[in-house]
Amino acid sequence: MASAEKEKRVFDLLKQLEIPYTLHNHPPVYTVEQAEKHWTQIRGAHCKNLFLRNKKGNRHYLVILEAVKAADLKSLRHKLGEDRLSFASPERMKRYLDLEPGSVSPFGLMNDHENKVQVIIDKNLKNAKEVNFHPNVNTATLGISFSDFEKFLAWTKNPVRYLPFS
């Protein structure tokens, strides 16, 4: 699916769910460091999204936390009761979320029709009025209220857990 179509599907779903958003277009970014250059005028919490798998590859996690925080995978694996966590391959990302590396976003959950991906959210994000994510492409940042983000997550029906990240 072309990037423009992936992005349009996000906008169409948000319209269907009556979720207002703010869109900020920018050049392609592949890392938080690259994206920071374009965030100066964007309010709200800036998030990073990690697509992980367990050792056996039979469980997948989308970890969402503030961009300024580090994801301690060793600590996280203990909290999740896993032997090991690692980054999922681009092939797994494509299969479960229909996304490419550099554009990982919770909006990819709209493509997880079997709800195989577990969502792990930094519980401090609950304090954010707005959160920002890619709209399934890395050439834009989309801001929505945190309550609307939870509305979107409820629509996906994926399991969601809130955990502390330091």
KOLGU-28040 format. One line per 3 residues: their letters; for each residue x, y, z of N, C-alpha, C. Coordinates in steps of 0.02 Angstrom, whole numbers, always signed. Layout:
# KOLGU-28040
a) X,Y,Z,X,Y,Z,X,Y,Z ~ ...
END
This chain:
# KOLGU-28040
mas) +43,-59,+0,+0,+0,+0,+45,+62,+0 ~ +29,+109,-41,+68,+171,-47,+62,+213,+16 ~ +113,+253,+29,+115,+295,+89,+54,+341,+93
aek) +36,+373,+38,-21,+419,+38,-85,+383,+57 ~ -92,+321,+34,-152,+282,+51,-153,+263,+125 ~ -94,+244,+152,-90,+227,+223,-111,+287,+266
ekr) -86,+345,+247,-101,+407,+284,-176,+423,+278 ~ -203,+417,+218,-274,+432,+208,-318,+385,+249 ~ -300,+323,+254,-339,+275,+294,-341,+297,+368
vfd) -286,+324,+393,-285,+350,+462,-333,+408,+469 ~ -329,+456,+423,-373,+515,+425,-446,+494,+420 ~ -461,+446,+375,-530,+423,+367,-556,+390,+431
llk) -514,+350,+464,-535,+318,+526,-546,+369,+581 ~ -501,+418,+587,-510,+469,+638,-574,+509,+626 ~ -590,+522,+564,-653,+556,+547,-712,+513,+568
qle) -709,+448,+551,-762,+401,+569,-773,+399,+645 ~ -717,+401,+683,-721,+399,+756,-733,+467,+787 ~ -740,+519,+745,-750,+588,+767,-695,+611,+813
ipy) -633,+597,+792,-574,+617,+829,-539,+674,+790 ~ -540,+734,+818,-504,+789,+785,-429,+781,+793 ~ -392,+807,+746,-319,+801,+749,-287,+863,+718
tlh) -223,+870,+734,-182,+923,+704,-127,+888,+665 ~ -117,+909,+603,-67,+877,+561,-10,+924,+547 ~ +51,+898,+553,+112,+936,+539,+153,+896,+489
nhp) +160,+921,+428,+201,+888,+378,+274,+908,+386 ~ +319,+862,+371,+390,+875,+375,+427,+825,+330 ~ +492,+836,+321,+530,+787,+281,+531,+719,+316
pvy) +547,+666,+280,+549,+599,+311,+598,+598,+370 ~ +577,+567,+424,+620,+558,+483,+619,+484,+503 ~ +676,+459,+525,+682,+389,+542,+699,+376,+615
tve) +718,+430,+650,+736,+423,+721,+706,+482,+760 ~ +703,+474,+825,+679,+529,+868,+724,+589,+860 ~ +790,+578,+854,+837,+633,+847,+821,+674,+784
qae) +806,+640,+730,+789,+676,+668,+723,+713,+676 ~ +675,+682,+709,+609,+712,+717,+610,+773,+761 ~ +653,+774,+812,+656,+830,+859,+664,+897,+824
khw) +698,+897,+768,+710,+959,+731,+644,+990,+706 ~ +593,+949,+700,+529,+972,+672,+474,+980,+725 ~ +492,+968,+788,+442,+970,+842,+437,+1038,+877
tqi) +478,+1085,+860,+480,+1147,+899,+413,+1183,+903 ~ +373,+1179,+851,+308,+1213,+850,+249,+1166,+866 ~ +264,+1104,+885,+212,+1055,+897,+204,+1045,+972
rga) +143,+1060,+997,+131,+1052,+1069,+112,+980,+1084 ~ +115,+963,+1148,+96,+896,+1170,+156,+851,+1180 ~ +142,+790,+1203,+194,+741,+1215,+215,+709,+1149
hck) +280,+707,+1138,+307,+675,+1079,+325,+603,+1099 ~ +301,+556,+1061,+307,+486,+1080,+353,+448,+1032 ~ +385,+398,+1061,+420,+350,+1019,+384,+284,+1027
nlf) +387,+245,+974,+349,+182,+971,+397,+127,+951 ~ +399,+75,+992,+444,+19,+980,+403,-43,+967 ~ +418,-78,+913,+384,-140,+898,+430,-198,+917
lrn) +409,-235,+968,+452,-286,+997,+419,-355,+992 ~ +460,-406,+1000,+436,-475,+1002,+470,-511,+1060 ~ +438,-565,+1082,+469,-606,+1134,+518,-655,+1101
kkg) +553,-694,+1143,+604,-739,+1118,+577,-789,+1067 ~ +519,-818,+1082,+489,-868,+1037,+458,-837,+975 ~ +446,-772,+977,+414,-739,+920,+339,-751,+916
nrh) +310,-773,+972,+238,-786,+971,+198,-731,+1006 ~ +232,-681,+1033,+199,-622,+1062,+234,-560,+1038 ~ +193,-510,+1022,+219,-447,+995,+192,-389,+1037
ylv) +234,-338,+1045,+217,-281,+1087,+230,-216,+1049 ~ +184,-170,+1055,+196,-102,+1032,+204,-61,+1096 ~ +264,-37,+1107,+281,+1,+1167,+280,+75,+1149
ile) +240,+113,+1187,+232,+184,+1174,+254,+223,+1235 ~ +305,+265,+1227,+328,+305,+1283,+352,+373,+1258 ~ +361,+418,+1306,+384,+484,+1287,+452,+479,+1254
avk) +462,+520,+1204,+524,+517,+1165,+586,+528,+1208 ~ +580,+566,+1263,+638,+581,+1304,+657,+524,+1351 ~ +615,+472,+1354,+628,+416,+1399,+664,+359,+1363
aad) +702,+322,+1402,+735,+263,+1375,+692,+202,+1389 ~ +693,+155,+1344,+657,+93,+1354,+706,+40,+1378 ~ +703,+24,+1441,+746,-27,+1470,+714,-95,+1456
lks) +737,-128,+1403,+706,-191,+1382,+714,-246,+1434 ~ +768,-245,+1471,+779,-296,+1523,+726,-288,+1578 ~ +715,-227,+1600,+664,-214,+1651,+594,-230,+1623
lrh) +582,-209,+1561,+517,-220,+1531,+502,-294,+1523 ~ +551,-334,+1504,+538,-406,+1496,+517,-438,+1562 ~ +546,-414,+1617,+526,-439,+1683,+454,-421,+1698
klg) +436,-358,+1684,+367,-335,+1697,+316,-374,+1656 ~ +337,-395,+1596,+292,-431,+1551,+296,-507,+1560 ~ +344,-530,+1601,+351,-602,+1612,+381,-638,+1553
edr) +425,-604,+1516,+457,-634,+1457,+529,-652,+1472 ~ +554,-703,+1437,+625,-722,+1443,+670,-669,+1411 ~ +648,-644,+1354,+688,-596,+1316,+643,-556,+1271
lsf) +661,-494,+1259,+627,-452,+1210,+678,-426,+1161 ~ +658,-420,+1098,+701,-391,+1048,+658,-354,+998 ~ +690,-313,+957,+653,-277,+906,+629,-327,+853
asp) +567,-319,+834,+539,-363,+782,+567,-343,+714 ~ +571,-391,+670,+597,-379,+603,+550,-336,+562 ~ +577,-305,+509,+533,-268,+463,+477,-312,+434
erm) +491,-376,+424,+440,-421,+398,+383,-430,+447 ~ +400,-438,+510,+347,-444,+562,+308,-379,+568 ~ +343,-323,+564,+310,-257,+568,+260,-250,+511
kry) +280,-273,+452,+236,-270,+394,+176,-316,+403 ~ +189,-377,+427,+136,-427,+435,+84,-406,+487 ~ +106,-380,+544,+59,-364,+598,+30,-294,+595
ldl) +70,-245,+573,+48,-175,+575,+44,-143,+505 ~ +69,-177,+455,+73,-150,+387,+112,-84,+386 ~ +168,-84,+423,+210,-24,+427,+281,-39,+407
epg) +317,+13,+391,+388,+9,+373,+430,+36,+431 ~ +492,+14,+437,+536,+44,+488,+539,+120,+479 ~ +538,+156,+535,+539,+229,+534,+470,+259,+536
svs) +418,+218,+528,+350,+245,+531,+306,+208,+581 ~ +338,+175,+630,+299,+139,+680,+254,+187,+718 ~ +192,+168,+725,+142,+211,+754,+85,+169,+782
pfg) +52,+192,+835,-6,+155,+858,-61,+150,+806 ~ -61,+195,+757,-113,+192,+706,-105,+130,+662 ~ -47,+98,+664,-37,+34,+630,-81,-21,+659
lmn) -105,-11,+721,-149,-61,+752,-214,-70,+712 ~ -232,-20,+672,-292,-26,+631,-285,-84,+581 ~ -224,-107,+569,-211,-162,+523,-203,-229,+558
dhe) -204,-229,+623,-197,-291,+663,-268,-319,+676 ~ -297,-348,+625,-367,-370,+629,-378,-427,+678 ~ -326,-463,+696,-333,-518,+743,-311,-498,+814
nkv) -294,-435,+823,-275,-408,+889,-218,-448,+921 ~ -168,-463,+882,-110,-502,+906,-60,-459,+944 ~ -58,-394,+930,-9,-349,+960,-35,-322,+1026
qvi) +5,-331,+1079,-12,-302,+1144,+19,-232,+1148 ~ -20,-185,+1174,+2,-116,+1178,+24,-101,+1249 ~ +85,-77,+1256,+113,-58,+1320,+125,+17,+1318
idk) +93,+54,+1363,+97,+127,+1363,+129,+152,+1428 ~ +174,+198,+1421,+203,+233,+1479,+146,+266,+1518 ~ +136,+246,+1580,+78,+272,+1617,+81,+347,+1628
nlk) +139,+378,+1623,+144,+450,+1630,+112,+487,+1571 ~ +103,+453,+1515,+71,+485,+1458,-2,+502,+1474 ~ -31,+470,+1524,-100,+486,+1543,-106,+559,+1565
nak) -51,+589,+1585,-51,+659,+1607,-46,+708,+1549 ~ -33,+683,+1489,-26,+727,+1431,-94,+747,+1404 ~ -102,+810,+1388,-164,+832,+1355,-166,+807,+1284
evn) -108,+811,+1250,-104,+788,+1181,-45,+742,+1173 ~ -51,+696,+1125,+3,+650,+1107,+13,+654,+1032 ~ +75,+643,+1010,+93,+649,+940,+123,+585,+913
fhp) +100,+565,+854,+123,+505,+821,+126,+516,+746 ~ +162,+472,+711,+159,+472,+638,+91,+444,+617 ~ +62,+470,+563,+0,+441,+537,+16,+383,+489
nvn) +56,+335,+512,+78,+276,+475,+127,+291,+418 ~ +151,+352,+416,+204,+372,+370,+250,+419,+410 ~ +314,+421,+390,+361,+461,+429,+373,+531,+400
tat) +325,+555,+361,+330,+622,+332,+281,+671,+365 ~ +252,+650,+421,+205,+694,+456,+201,+672,+529 ~ +178,+719,+570,+163,+706,+640,+92,+727,+652
lgi) +55,+684,+685,-17,+695,+698,-28,+700,+773 ~ -60,+754,+795,-75,+763,+866,-148,+754,+881 ~ -163,+716,+934,-232,+707,+957,-232,+711,+1033
sfs) -290,+723,+1062,-294,+724,+1135,-283,+653,+1162 ~ -259,+649,+1223,-247,+583,+1252,-313,+545,+1259 ~ -366,+580,+1277,-430,+545,+1284,-454,+517,+1216
dfe) -441,+553,+1162,-458,+527,+1096,-411,+469,+1076 ~ -350,+472,+1099,-304,+416,+1087,-332,+353,+1120 ~ -357,+360,+1181,-387,+302,+1215,-450,+279,+1179
kfl) -486,+325,+1151,-546,+307,+1111,-524,+265,+1050 ~ -471,+286,+1016,-444,+248,+960,-423,+179,+983 ~ -386,+175,+1039,-363,+110,+1064,-422,+64,+1080
awt) -475,+91,+1109,-534,+51,+1123,-563,+23,+1058 ~ -563,+64,+1006,-589,+42,+941,-548,-17,+914 ~ -482,-17,+924,-440,-70,+897,-453,-137,+931
knp) -472,-135,+994,-483,-195,+1035,-419,-234,+1050 ~ -361,-203,+1038,-298,-235,+1059,-291,-229,+1134 ~ -260,-279,+1166,-248,-274,+1238,-201,-216,+1254
vry) -217,-177,+1305,-177,-118,+1323,-159,-123,+1397 ~ -95,-109,+1411,-71,-105,+1481,-32,-40,+1490 ~ -40,-10,+1548,-2,+50,+1566,+51,+29,+1617
lpf) +113,+45,+1602,+169,+27,+1646,+213,+88,+1657 ~ +247,+91,+1714,+293,+148,+1726,+359,+139,+1688 ~ +383,+193,+1658,+449,+195,+1627,+485,+253,+1660
s) +549,+242,+1679,+586,+297,+1711,+628,+335,+1662
END
